[in-house]
Amino acid sequence: MKMLAAAIAIAPLLLTGAPPAAAQSAAGSTDRDSYTHQAEGQVELWKQKLGDAGDKTKAAGKDVGDATQKHLDQAWHKTQEASKKLETAGGEGWDKAKTAYEKASHDLARTWNKIHSD
């Protein structure tokens, strides 16, 4: 009788295509892991891009300007910190960490584009 009751409760979910909570949780975990891995890759690309730009600027004898460089350094630091929080965030904190990372990454890209608009 219990099996019949369970089948009756689950059948509408299966018919609508909604996976059981355990499957949703597993999918959410996979999505989080995938997003975190992607963010780590983006941070590594930024790290290389910033290092290469610094080397080119020094080699060319150019000065970006103290205020501009400070702003870029701050944006980079915020992106790194937000990326680290993605790795450690759990449950309810995940969405907040993801939003913070996306904002920091966007700010870094905007700052970069202001400096390297040519």
Secondary structure, 3 states (H helix, E strand, C coil): CHHHHHHHHHHHHHHHCCCCHHHHHHHHHHHHHHHHHHHHHHHHHHHHHHHHHHHHHHHHCCCCCHHHHHHHHHHHHHHHHHHHHHHHCCCCHHHHHHHHHHHHHHHHHHHHHHHCCC
